Structures are given as C-alpha cells and as structure tokens.
Amino acid sequence: MKGVTRRTWTKPPWLILSAGLLLGVWGAGQARSRPSTPPDAAARAASQAGTSAAETQGMDKIQHVIWIIQENHSFDNYFGTYPGVDGIPPSTCLPKLPGSQDCVEPFHMPAEQPVCDLSHEWNVAHAAYDHGTMAGFVWAEGSPYTMGYYDRRDIPNYWKYARHFTLFDHFFSSLEGPSLPNHVYTVAAQSGGLIVNVATLKQLEQALHNPEGFTFQSIVTLLTAGNVSWKYYVETNPNAPVTTLDFGNSKEISNPEPQQFYVWNPLPGFPSIRDNPKLMGHLVAQEEFLRDLRDGTLPQVSYLVPDWDDSEHPPAVIGSGMWYVTKLINAIMQSRYWHSSAIFLTWDDYGGFYDHVPPPQLDAFGFGPRVPALLLSPYARRGHIDRETYEFSSILKFIETRWHLPQLTSRDAEASDMMRAFKFDQKPLPPYVIPVPAANTPPPGKYRYCMYPSSVPIPDVRQ
C-alpha cells in the first residue's frame, strides 16, 4: 500500500440546502430555456476559448451519436490507477468514523466483491462529499469497499479503449445523488428537482407533486422538431431472474419493458412522450439496435441502456457489463457506421465508490462525483486524456451544436460542447475490435439485493 496520511476532524461539516434554495436555484437556472444555436455551429464552437476552427469545422463528419450508459462507478473506482490521469493520490487514507485516527487506504477490489450495493442516495452522497473534503466516504457508505478500485486486470477492455481513443478524467455526474435523476439529466439537462430514486410513475408523480410527471422539455422533443432521427434502446432479458431493489418493486430492471418508466428509462415519465404513440415508438428493445446497424437504418442519435445483469451495478458482475459493452462497440465498429460515429460511453453515477476530486457546485443539485467516460470515434484524439470539465449536459451540448438545436436549460447552455476531444482534421482512426471469447462471463445469477448501512446517522439535507 502507498503511504498513509492521518487526518483529524472534530465533527463532520455538512452542506445544508434548504427547500427554498433548491426550488429557487432550479426555477432560476435549471428550467429556463435558451435561444436557438446560431446556424454556423462550427464557427460558434470555434469561438470557445482553446478550440480552433480547424478542430471544429469538420464536425459534420459525425453523422451518428451513440450514447452507452452503464451504472454506478466513480472515476477513481475504474481509472484511479490509470497512467497519467488525475487519479488516486498516493497518501489517501479516509477515516472509518468522523474524527477517527483509524483510516482505510485504497485497495484493489477482491474478487466477487462487493456483495452488497453501496448507497448513493442524495443524503449519503452529500455526507461523503463532506463539505468538499471528500473524506466522508467510508463512514457514510458504511463499508471499506467504497475504497476498492478496479484496474486493467478487471476491466481490460475499458483500459484498452482509453489507450486507443479518448478518456475524460474530469467528467462529473450531473447530480449529487442516484440513478434516476442523473438519467433524467442525460435526456433533459435537468431533473426537475427530483433527488431520489422512484420505481413507478405513481411514485414519480408523488415525488414531484405533479400528476403529470416530468413536464419540462427533453432532448427528444428537440430532435423530433429538428428532424433528427433518434431511438432509445433498452436491453431486455426475458430469462433473467427478478432482482428487486430496496426503493420499490424494480423487477423491470431485470427484464425492462422499453416503453415502461423505470429508473434507467425516464422518457415515459414525460407526458409529452408518454401520450404520443409516435414518440413512444422510438423506445425499443436493444436487439433492434443490431438490426439497424445491419440494415442501414441506424438513427442519428442513439441511447443504449442495459438490463440488470449487464449494468455493472453492484452486486452485478462487472465483467458481464464490460463484455456486453464490448459486443455493442464491436458491432458498431464492424458496421458501415463506424466512419461517421461518435460513441460516448459513460456511467450514470458514482455508485457509492470513492472519488477524490470535489465536484464543482454549480447549483443546488450538482455536479455529483466524477464518473468514467470515454469517447470512441475515428475523430477522437488517440490515447488522449481530456482534462476539461464535463457532465452529462455536455453530451447534450454536443448533440445540439452538431444539429443546430436550441438548448434546454442553463446547464447545457453553459456546458462545454466537447470539441476539444475531437480532431476532425486527423487521419480517421481505424476500428479497434476486441475479440469476444466464447465463454466470457458467468451465467446470470439471482441476486439477493442488499445495501451497506451507513456507520453513523446521516442527516437529511433535503430539508
């Protein structure tokens, strides 16, 4: 193990957010629209500091954006030991309890661990943040496994993609909390103020105090209005055993119904989509993605979300998710679409795992902790570590810039459009296909879901 730094706290400081502040920031910043993007998107993008016209004028080479969204890992958990990144500091050691001199150093995650989920709800995330010290993870999560990390021995394909394409080491989750609100950010650049996971439309309506659900605009309505084709692909698995999470009956995660609201598919929570059969027709099973690649019918914008077994969400096996992603990427690279694609691979939230970089506090909701993120494209910078600050709204900003769409909220309006990650004047990078072994992952198992309890009482900072 690396050296140990002992830190002393007399009491854990808390970031206290009043309901009035939450609503005020959301109303003033999150829900307001922005005017349309100027027609010359390349010129506008080039005007951003540090981005040259040569780098942006070829952005029309990207005809297809494919966004693969996996689950629940922090950047340090997956890439904290990757060479050259802003990774785990060598002296890291976090206290087991507030004020304790006993601490836990980062360690390589043992096989088949953790067997339970680490909490990543709003209150626990803020306790782990510990007023920006990032020192509360062990006692807030109630488990030393928050300090465990994976490396090229465990996720070799992801490290290979980083070496051949672009890895982002300051890509943050959008909200300091769990899956559902972060997934809403991926389609709307806001969450509507929602800071908890819910399992059903009824629970969503109760949480929002709105019988309609999400009544703000989403990217898919902008895409539709702009005649940009899109689909939201949901991996289904009829043979999967049911996995039920602790916040409600979430059997849909094991075999999701593409047109049913659940924690990783927020689109049916929008009445503008739910009540429109044409738009609902864009929410499809993931096998249709492979057919679209084969048949030449791939839309311009694609979202891909997994079922439970392939999600990498503890305690699901991370290898299953890695090979699931690899198969999708191989299919893209071996199709007619590789030469015109930008594949963004992200994870939706930190999953309770330690990350040492304090997320910028842009507003009352986020940013949340860093998450792994990669760009795979013929025009990605090869072997590049992109250090600019991004979040999920940045990918929306890229889509909006590419297709001359208006922005949704202040989040995507102010986000970087990610142009620095591309080099459109380079010789296009070739496909990098990773052979898939015949038996690469264990068969799906029936998970008995559990979550580690916090070591100390965690105050409710929503009040």
C-alpha positions as CSV (number, residue, x, y, z in Angstrom):
1,M,0.0,0.0,0.0
2,K,1.0,3.6,-0.5
3,G,1.8,5.9,2.4
4,V,-0.8,6.9,4.9
5,T,-2.0,10.4,5.8
6,R,-3.8,10.6,9.1
7,R,-6.4,13.4,9.2
8,T,-8.4,14.6,12.2
9,W,-11.9,16.0,12.1
10,T,-13.7,17.3,15.2
11,K,-17.1,16.9,13.6
12,P,-18.2,16.4,10.0
13,P,-19.3,19.6,8.3
14,W,-22.5,19.4,6.2
15,L,-23.7,21.0,3.1
16,I,-27.2,22.2,4.2
17,L,-29.6,23.1,1.4
18,S,-33.0,24.5,2.3
19,A,-36.0,23.6,0.2
20,G,-36.3,27.3,-0.7
21,L,-32.8,27.3,-2.1
22,L,-33.4,24.1,-4.0
23,L,-36.5,25.5,-5.6
24,G,-35.0,28.9,-6.2
25,V,-31.9,27.6,-8.0
26,W,-34.0,25.2,-10.0
27,G,-36.5,27.8,-11.0
28,A,-33.9,30.4,-11.8
29,G,-31.3,28.2,-13.5
30,Q,-32.5,24.7,-14.5
31,A,-35.8,25.2,-16.1
32,R,-35.2,28.2,-18.3
33,S,-34.7,27.7,-22.0
34,R,-32.0,29.2,-24.2
35,P,-32.3,30.7,-27.6
36,S,-31.5,28.7,-30.7
37,T,-28.0,27.8,-31.6
38,P,-26.6,30.1,-34.4
39,P,-26.8,28.4,-37.8
40,D,-23.0,28.2,-38.2
41,A,-22.4,25.7,-35.4
42,A,-18.7,25.2,-36.3
43,A,-18.0,28.9,-36.2
44,R,-19.8,29.2,-32.9
45,A,-18.0,26.3,-31.4
46,A,-14.6,27.6,-32.6
47,S,-15.2,30.8,-30.8
48,Q,-14.9,29.0,-27.4
49,A,-11.6,29.5,-25.7
50,G,-9.0,27.0,-26.7
51,T,-10.9,25.4,-29.6
52,S,-9.7,26.1,-33.1
53,A,-11.7,26.4,-36.3
54,A,-9.6,23.6,-37.7
55,E,-10.8,21.3,-34.9
56,T,-14.5,22.1,-35.3
57,Q,-15.1,22.8,-39.0
58,G,-15.3,19.1,-39.7
59,M,-17.9,18.2,-37.1
60,D,-20.4,17.4,-39.9
61,K,-18.3,14.2,-40.3
62,I,-20.2,13.0,-37.2
63,Q,-23.5,11.7,-38.6
64,H,-24.3,9.4,-35.6
65,V,-24.0,9.9,-31.9
66,I,-24.3,6.7,-29.8
67,W,-24.5,7.1,-26.1
68,I,-24.0,3.9,-24.0
69,I,-24.9,4.5,-20.3
70,Q,-23.7,2.0,-17.7
71,E,-24.2,2.0,-14.0
72,N,-22.7,3.1,-10.7
73,H,-18.9,3.6,-10.7
74,S,-16.7,6.5,-9.9
75,F,-13.7,7.6,-11.9
76,D,-11.3,6.6,-9.2
77,N,-13.0,3.2,-8.9
78,Y,-12.3,2.4,-12.6
79,F,-9.5,4.6,-13.7
80,G,-7.9,5.9,-10.5
81,T,-4.7,4.0,-11.2
82,Y,-4.6,4.5,-15.0
83,P,-1.3,6.1,-16.0
84,G,-1.3,9.9,-16.5
85,V,-4.8,10.7,-15.1
86,D,-5.8,12.8,-12.1
87,G,-6.0,9.6,-10.1
88,I,-6.0,8.4,-6.5
89,P,-3.4,10.5,-4.5
90,P,-0.7,8.2,-3.1
91,S,-1.3,9.4,0.5
92,T,-5.0,8.7,0.6
93,C,-6.5,7.2,3.7
94,L,-10.1,8.0,4.8
95,P,-11.3,7.8,8.4
96,K,-13.5,4.9,9.4
97,L,-15.6,7.2,11.6
98,P,-15.9,11.0,11.9
99,G,-12.8,12.2,13.8
100,S,-11.2,8.8,13.9
101,Q,-7.5,8.3,13.5
102,D,-8.1,4.8,12.0
103,C,-8.5,5.1,8.3
104,V,-8.9,3.0,5.1
105,E,-6.4,3.2,2.2
106,P,-7.4,2.4,-1.4
107,F,-7.0,-1.2,-2.3
108,H,-7.6,-3.5,-5.3
109,M,-11.1,-4.9,-5.1
110,P,-11.1,-8.6,-4.1
111,A,-12.9,-11.0,-6.5
112,E,-16.7,-11.1,-6.2
113,Q,-16.8,-8.0,-4.0
114,P,-18.8,-6.0,-3.0
115,V,-21.6,-8.4,-2.4
116,C,-24.0,-5.6,-1.5
117,D,-24.7,-2.2,-3.0
118,L,-23.1,1.0,-1.7
119,S,-25.6,3.7,-1.1
120,H,-25.6,6.6,-3.5
121,E,-28.7,8.5,-2.4
122,W,-28.7,12.2,-2.1
123,N,-28.1,12.4,1.7
124,V,-25.3,9.8,1.7
125,A,-23.6,11.4,-1.3
126,H,-23.6,14.8,0.5
127,A,-22.2,13.1,3.6
128,A,-19.4,11.5,1.6
129,Y,-18.7,14.9,-0.1
130,D,-18.2,16.2,3.5
131,H,-18.2,19.9,2.6
132,G,-15.7,19.4,-0.3
133,T,-13.1,17.4,1.7
134,M,-14.2,14.1,0.0
135,A,-13.3,12.5,3.3
136,G,-16.7,11.0,4.4
137,F,-17.0,8.0,2.1
138,V,-16.0,5.2,4.5
139,W,-18.4,6.1,7.3
140,A,-21.1,7.5,5.0
141,E,-21.1,4.4,2.9
142,G,-20.7,2.1,5.9
143,S,-18.2,-0.1,4.1
144,P,-14.5,-0.2,3.3
145,Y,-15.4,-1.4,-0.2
146,T,-16.0,2.2,-1.1
147,M,-12.2,2.5,-1.2
148,G,-11.8,-0.5,-3.5
149,Y,-10.7,0.0,-7.1
150,Y,-10.6,-2.0,-10.3
151,D,-7.8,-1.8,-12.9
152,R,-6.7,-3.4,-16.2
153,R,-6.8,-6.9,-14.6
154,D,-10.6,-6.5,-14.0
155,I,-11.8,-4.2,-16.9
156,P,-9.1,-4.7,-19.5
157,N,-11.3,-3.6,-22.4
158,Y,-12.1,-0.2,-20.9
159,W,-8.4,0.4,-20.4
160,K,-7.7,-0.6,-24.0
161,Y,-10.4,1.8,-25.2
162,A,-8.7,4.6,-23.2
163,R,-5.4,3.8,-24.7
164,H,-6.7,3.8,-28.3
165,F,-9.2,6.7,-28.0
166,T,-10.1,9.5,-25.5
167,L,-10.5,9.2,-21.8
168,F,-12.2,12.0,-19.8
169,D,-10.7,12.5,-16.3
170,H,-12.9,15.4,-15.2
171,F,-16.3,14.1,-16.3
172,F,-18.8,14.5,-13.5
173,S,-22.2,13.1,-12.8
174,S,-24.8,15.8,-13.2
175,L,-26.5,15.5,-9.8
176,E,-25.0,14.5,-6.4
177,G,-27.2,11.5,-6.0
178,P,-28.6,8.3,-7.5
179,S,-29.5,6.9,-10.9
180,L,-32.9,8.2,-11.9
181,P,-32.3,12.0,-11.6
182,N,-28.9,11.5,-13.4
183,H,-30.7,9.6,-16.2
184,V,-33.1,12.5,-16.4
185,Y,-30.2,14.8,-16.9
186,T,-29.0,12.7,-19.8
187,V,-32.2,13.5,-21.7
188,A,-33.2,16.9,-20.3
189,A,-30.2,18.7,-18.8
190,Q,-32.1,18.9,-15.5
191,S,-34.0,16.5,-13.2
192,G,-37.0,18.7,-12.3
193,G,-35.7,18.9,-8.7
194,L,-36.0,15.2,-8.2
195,I,-33.3,13.9,-5.9
196,V,-34.4,10.3,-5.1
197,N,-35.0,7.1,-6.9
198,V,-38.5,6.0,-7.6
199,A,-39.7,2.8,-9.2
200,T,-43.1,3.7,-10.7
201,L,-45.0,6.6,-12.4
202,K,-47.2,6.9,-9.4
203,Q,-44.1,7.3,-7.1
204,L,-42.7,9.8,-9.6
205,E,-45.9,11.9,-9.5
206,Q,-45.8,11.8,-5.7
207,A,-42.2,12.8,-5.6
208,L,-42.7,15.7,-8.0
209,H,-46.1,16.7,-6.5
210,N,-47.3,16.7,-10.1
211,P,-49.7,14.2,-11.6
212,E,-48.2,14.6,-15.0
213,G,-44.6,13.7,-14.1
214,F,-41.8,15.5,-16.0
215,T,-43.5,18.5,-17.6
216,F,-40.3,20.2,-18.9
217,Q,-38.7,19.7,-22.3
218,S,-36.4,16.9,-23.3
219,I,-33.8,16.4,-26.0
220,V,-36.0,14.0,-27.9
221,T,-38.6,16.7,-28.5
222,L,-35.9,19.0,-29.8
223,L,-34.6,16.1,-32.0
224,T,-38.0,15.4,-33.4
225,A,-38.7,19.1,-34.1
226,G,-35.4,19.4,-35.8
227,N,-36.0,16.3,-38.0
228,V,-33.1,14.4,-36.3
229,S,-33.8,10.7,-36.0
230,W,-33.4,9.0,-32.6
231,K,-34.1,5.9,-30.7
232,Y,-33.8,4.9,-27.0
233,Y,-32.7,1.2,-27.0
234,V,-33.4,-0.8,-23.8
235,E,-31.7,-4.2,-23.3
236,T,-34.4,-6.8,-22.5
237,N,-33.7,-10.2,-20.9
238,P,-36.8,-12.4,-20.7
239,N,-34.9,-15.2,-19.0
240,A,-33.4,-13.1,-16.2
241,P,-34.3,-13.8,-12.6
242,V,-36.1,-10.9,-10.9
243,T,-34.0,-8.5,-9.0
244,T,-35.8,-6.2,-6.6
245,L,-34.2,-3.1,-5.2
246,D,-35.0,-1.5,-1.8
247,F,-36.7,1.6,-3.1
248,G,-39.6,-0.3,-4.7
249,N,-40.7,-3.1,-7.0
250,S,-38.0,-2.8,-9.6
251,K,-38.4,-6.1,-11.4
252,E,-38.3,-4.1,-14.6
253,I,-34.5,-3.7,-14.2
254,S,-34.1,-7.5,-14.8
255,N,-36.2,-7.5,-17.9
256,P,-37.1,-3.9,-18.8
257,E,-40.1,-3.1,-20.9
258,P,-38.8,-0.4,-23.4
259,Q,-41.9,1.7,-23.2
260,Q,-42.4,1.5,-19.4
261,F,-41.0,4.0,-17.0
262,Y,-38.2,2.7,-14.7
263,V,-35.1,4.0,-13.0
264,W,-32.9,3.8,-16.1
265,N,-35.5,4.9,-18.6
266,P,-37.1,8.2,-17.7
267,L,-38.7,9.0,-21.0
268,P,-42.1,7.5,-20.3
269,G,-42.2,9.9,-17.3
270,F,-42.7,12.8,-19.7
271,P,-46.3,13.1,-20.7
272,S,-45.2,14.8,-24.0
273,I,-43.7,11.4,-24.9
274,R,-45.9,9.0,-23.0
275,D,-49.1,10.4,-24.6
276,N,-47.6,10.4,-28.1
277,P,-47.7,7.0,-29.8
278,K,-45.3,8.1,-32.5
279,L,-42.6,9.2,-30.0
280,M,-43.2,6.1,-27.8
281,G,-42.4,4.1,-30.9
282,H,-38.8,5.3,-30.6
283,L,-38.4,3.4,-27.3
284,V,-37.4,-0.1,-28.5
285,A,-35.7,-3.3,-27.4
286,Q,-32.0,-3.4,-27.9
287,E,-32.0,-6.2,-30.4
288,E,-33.4,-3.6,-32.8
289,F,-30.1,-1.7,-32.5
290,L,-28.2,-4.6,-34.0
291,R,-30.8,-4.9,-36.8
292,D,-30.5,-1.2,-37.5
293,L,-26.7,-1.5,-37.8
294,R,-27.1,-4.4,-40.2
295,D,-30.0,-3.0,-42.2
296,G,-28.6,0.6,-42.6
297,T,-31.4,2.2,-40.5
298,L,-29.4,3.5,-37.5
299,P,-30.8,6.8,-36.3
300,Q,-28.7,9.9,-35.9
301,V,-28.9,9.8,-32.1
302,S,-29.0,6.5,-30.1
303,Y,-29.2,5.9,-26.4
304,L,-28.4,2.4,-25.1
305,V,-29.2,1.3,-21.5
306,P,-28.6,-2.2,-20.1
307,D,-30.7,-4.7,-18.1
308,W,-29.5,-5.6,-14.5
309,D,-27.1,-8.4,-15.4
310,D,-25.1,-6.2,-17.8
311,S,-25.3,-3.0,-15.9
312,E,-22.2,-3.3,-13.7
313,H,-24.4,-2.1,-10.8
314,P,-23.2,-3.8,-7.6
315,P,-23.6,-6.7,-6.9
316,A,-24.0,-7.5,-10.7
317,V,-20.7,-8.8,-12.2
318,I,-18.7,-6.1,-13.8
319,G,-17.2,-8.5,-16.4
320,S,-20.7,-9.2,-17.7
321,G,-21.2,-5.5,-18.3
322,M,-17.8,-5.0,-19.9
323,W,-18.4,-7.7,-22.4
324,Y,-21.9,-6.5,-23.1
325,V,-20.5,-3.1,-23.9
326,T,-17.7,-4.6,-26.0
327,K,-20.1,-6.5,-28.1
328,L,-22.1,-3.3,-28.8
329,I,-18.9,-1.4,-29.7
330,N,-17.6,-4.3,-31.9
331,A,-20.9,-4.3,-33.8
332,I,-20.6,-0.5,-34.4
333,M,-17.0,-0.8,-35.5
334,Q,-17.8,-3.7,-37.9
335,S,-20.7,-1.8,-39.4
336,R,-21.0,0.8,-42.1
337,Y,-21.5,3.4,-39.4
338,W,-18.0,3.5,-37.7
339,H,-16.6,6.1,-40.0
340,S,-19.4,8.6,-39.2
341,S,-19.9,7.9,-35.5
342,A,-19.1,9.3,-32.1
343,I,-19.6,6.7,-29.3
344,F,-19.9,8.2,-25.8
345,L,-19.5,5.6,-23.0
346,T,-20.5,6.9,-19.5
347,W,-21.6,5.6,-16.1
348,D,-24.7,7.3,-14.6
349,D,-23.5,8.0,-11.1
350,Y,-20.6,7.2,-8.7
351,G,-22.4,4.2,-7.1
352,G,-21.1,4.9,-3.6
353,F,-17.4,4.4,-4.7
354,Y,-14.7,6.9,-3.6
355,D,-13.5,9.7,-5.8
356,H,-11.0,12.2,-4.6
357,V,-11.9,15.2,-6.8
358,P,-14.5,17.6,-5.2
359,P,-17.2,18.1,-7.8
360,P,-17.9,21.8,-8.7
361,Q,-21.0,23.0,-7.0
362,L,-22.6,24.7,-10.0
363,D,-26.1,24.9,-8.4
364,A,-28.2,23.2,-5.7
365,F,-28.1,19.9,-7.5
366,G,-24.6,19.3,-8.7
367,F,-22.2,18.4,-10.0
368,G,-22.0,15.0,-8.5
369,P,-18.8,12.9,-8.2
370,R,-16.7,12.1,-11.2
371,V,-17.7,9.1,-13.3
372,P,-15.8,7.2,-16.0
373,A,-16.3,8.5,-19.5
374,L,-14.8,7.6,-22.9
375,L,-15.1,8.8,-26.5
376,L,-14.6,6.3,-29.3
377,S,-14.6,7.7,-32.8
378,P,-12.5,7.9,-35.9
379,Y,-12.0,11.5,-34.9
380,A,-11.3,11.0,-31.2
381,R,-7.8,12.0,-30.1
382,R,-5.8,8.8,-29.9
383,G,-4.6,7.9,-26.4
384,H,-5.7,11.3,-25.2
385,I,-6.7,12.3,-21.6
386,D,-9.1,15.1,-21.8
387,R,-8.9,17.2,-18.6
388,E,-11.7,19.7,-19.4
389,T,-14.7,19.7,-17.0
390,Y,-17.8,17.9,-18.4
391,E,-21.1,16.5,-17.2
392,F,-24.0,14.7,-19.0
393,S,-25.3,18.0,-20.3
394,S,-22.0,18.4,-22.2
395,I,-23.0,15.4,-24.5
396,L,-26.4,17.1,-25.0
397,K,-24.5,20.3,-25.9
398,F,-22.5,18.3,-28.5
399,I,-25.7,17.0,-30.0
400,E,-27.3,20.4,-30.0
401,T,-24.3,22.0,-31.6
402,R,-23.9,19.4,-34.2
403,W,-27.6,19.6,-35.4
404,H,-28.2,23.3,-34.7
405,L,-30.7,22.7,-31.9
406,P,-31.7,25.1,-29.1
407,Q,-30.5,24.5,-25.6
408,L,-32.8,23.0,-22.9
409,T,-31.6,24.7,-19.7
410,S,-28.8,26.8,-18.3
411,R,-26.9,23.5,-17.8
412,D,-26.4,22.6,-21.4
413,A,-26.2,26.3,-22.5
414,E,-23.2,26.8,-20.2
415,A,-21.6,23.3,-20.8
416,S,-18.6,22.7,-22.9
417,D,-19.6,21.1,-26.3
418,M,-16.7,18.6,-26.0
419,M,-15.0,19.8,-29.2
420,R,-11.6,19.5,-27.7
421,A,-12.0,15.7,-27.5
422,F,-12.1,15.6,-31.3
423,K,-9.6,16.1,-34.1
424,F,-11.5,16.3,-37.3
425,D,-8.5,17.0,-39.5
426,Q,-6.7,13.9,-38.5
427,K,-6.5,10.6,-40.5
428,P,-9.5,8.7,-39.2
429,L,-8.7,6.1,-36.6
430,P,-9.4,2.5,-37.6
431,P,-11.9,0.3,-35.7
432,Y,-10.4,-1.4,-32.7
433,V,-12.3,-4.7,-32.4
434,I,-11.7,-6.7,-29.2
435,P,-12.4,-10.4,-29.8
436,V,-15.1,-11.8,-27.5
437,P,-14.3,-15.2,-26.0
438,A,-16.9,-17.9,-26.4
439,A,-17.4,-18.1,-22.6
440,N,-16.5,-14.6,-21.4
441,T,-18.9,-14.2,-18.4
442,P,-20.6,-16.3,-15.8
443,P,-24.3,-17.1,-16.4
444,P,-26.7,-14.6,-14.9
445,G,-27.5,-15.2,-11.3
446,K,-30.3,-14.5,-8.9
447,Y,-29.2,-11.5,-6.9
448,R,-30.3,-11.1,-3.3
449,Y,-30.1,-7.3,-3.2
450,C,-28.7,-5.7,-0.1
451,M,-27.1,-2.3,0.8
452,Y,-24.5,-1.5,3.4
453,P,-25.9,0.8,6.1
454,S,-24.0,4.0,7.0
455,S,-21.8,3.8,10.0
456,V,-23.3,6.9,11.6
457,P,-26.7,8.6,11.3
458,I,-26.9,10.6,8.1
459,P,-28.9,13.9,8.4
460,D,-31.5,14.7,5.8
461,V,-30.0,17.7,3.8
462,R,-33.1,17.9,1.7
463,Q,-34.9,19.9,4.4
